[in-house]
């Protein structure tokens, strides 16, 4: 059964995971030359989109593993 403590802990971990993911993605954007979104949207560069997707998946797996324990 889901009690209030479990719900609040899940909510806190979810928020920490999303914030960690966003910060990490911004760091990836800063480390790559140029702007990722401009390169993906305006120039439709699939290689950059693949890099951004792979980075997002990698970060998500790491964050999920860290939260899950």
Secondary structure by P-SEA (a helix, b strand, c coil): cccaaaaaaaaaaaaaaaaaaaaaaaaaaaaccccaaaaacccccaaaaaaaaaaaaaaaaaaaaaaac
